[in-house]
Each structure stands twice: as structure tokens, then as C-alpha cells.
Amino acid sequence: MNKLIALIFGLLVLAVLASLFVFTIDEKQTAVKLKFGEVVQAGYEPGLHFKLPIVNNIVKFDSRIQTLDNAPERVFNTDNEYLMVDYFVKWRIKDVKTFFTSNAGLIAKANANLTGVVKNALQEEFSVRTLDQAISSQRIELMESLRSQTKARSEDYGLEIVDVRIKQINLDQSVNESVYNRMRSERLVEAAEHRSTGRKESINIRANTDKKIRIMLADADKKAAIMRGEGDAEATKLFAESHNKNPEFYSFVRSLEAYMNSFQAGSGNVLVLDPDSEFFKYFNGQSTID
């Protein structure tokens, strides 16, 4: 029994001593070894490693991909508009020694430094692009340039940029109303121009139509006058021919027409004439018709 207790005690002592001289790194970690606060070794592979108690201190970090997802960043573009750019960054520790010295060994400090890097890159990229270019024609170029700038500058902090993405681009709320008013004014001006052009076209169309109508009426009146003249000439010709063929019959027909017009019922005409006048010669048998 005493031997068993001694064995267990011995194993415990060995375990304590091992913990003072040995440390482990798994596949999800990386670490730096400090000697009185100064980095003496960094970038350990997963496995078992040795250290000196009291002299050395081991600081471990997560080597997996981290995500920086801040609130949207306010930037100014070439359209003189403030934009709210929502983005995220995927990063991980590349140089653990530089990471430790540049960020005081703090993930929060690393995120703060990376935020500054991304903010500067966003300002540079949007300062030479319009909103339309940023969201359509030059979006791929924008993303590649942003990723390249962020990757180069983040190496100073021991970071490796895996990816940079822009999730959304919106107009700043403070300028939304002014932009809306400007767009509304532009649309009102455009609508007024369209209405003015429409009125001008309407006047031109009416003027052209009225001109065509006047020309058509004038042509019709001209043709009608010509036809009336031709008809009158033809009628005169017929009357003349009739008169020449039988003057007495022509006179008789004309007298009948005069009688019809004079004695028409309801005309109210009153004639005071001598019965022996020329007007009643066919009533009095003064003339004979062959």
C-alpha cells in the first residue's frame, strides 16, 4: 500500500515538473516564447516543446481564420457624396512574433489596427470613383485593389489577409434627403422640358394641319368655282342653242317658269298688270307655237 502511494506521489511530482518544463501546441494554435518579457522564439509547430520555468513564459494565440466585421465605414467619393460602406475582412496570424510586438499580443488591438488599414484603403479607392463605378463597372477592380492594399499594409502587424469583401454600399443618411431633393429637382426640370417640347410640337402639328386644311379648302373652292363656271357656261350654251333652234318655244318655256314662280301657292305675291300686257300673251292666245 505504501509503495502504491509512493508511486502515485512520484507520478504527481513528475507531472508537476513536466508542466514546468514542457508545454504543448495543438493544430489550432501558435505561440511565442518570452524570456523576461522579450520574444526569444516564435512560430511553434503543433506538438510538445520545452521551456525553462520562471525564465520563460509561453503566450499562445489562435491560428485559425478571424473575422473583422465592423459597423459601416463613412467615405467620400468623386460625386461629392458621403457613402456608408459595409465590409468584412477574413484574416489570420502570419508572423506571430510581429503580431505579438505590434499588437501587444491582443486580438482586439489587431482588429483596431486592421480597421485603420481598411479605412485608409477604402478612402483611397472611393476617392477616385463614382457610386455607379463602385457598384457596377469597376466593382471587380475595386475589390482587387482593396484586397491588394490591405494585404500589403497588414503585414506590418503580422497579419495575413485571406479575403476582403464589400457587403453593401449606401448613401449616408445625412445626405439622403438632399440627394432625394436634388434628384426630384432634376426630374422636375426634365419633365418641364418634355412638356415644353410637347407644347411646341403640338403647336407645330396644329399649324401644319390648319395650313393643309386651308390649302385643301382653297383647292376645293377653286375646283368648285371652275365646275360652276363650266356648268353655267354649258347651261348658257344650251339655252342659246335652244333659243336659236326655236325662239318661240324657248320664250314659251321661260314664260311658264315665270308663271310658276309668280303664282306659286303660299308665296303671297300680288301682281297688278294689264291683262293685255306681254306677260299674259300666252293666256290671251297672242302667240302661236309651231
Secondary structure, DSSP 4 states (H G I P E B T S, - for coil): -HHHHHHHHHHHHHHHHHHHHEEEE-TTEEEEEEETTEEEEE-PPSEEEE--TTTEEEEEEE-S-EEE--SPEEEE-TTS-EEEEEEEEEEEES-HHHHHHHHTT-HHHHHHHHHHHHHHHHHHHHTT--HHIIIIITHHHHHHHHHHHHHHHHGGGTEEEEEEEEEEEEE-HHHHHHHHHHHHHHHHHHHHHHHHHHHHHHHHHHHHHHHHHHHHHHHHHHHHHHHHHHHHHHHHHHHHHHHHH-HHHHHHHHHHHHHHHHS-TT--------TTSGGGTTTTT-----
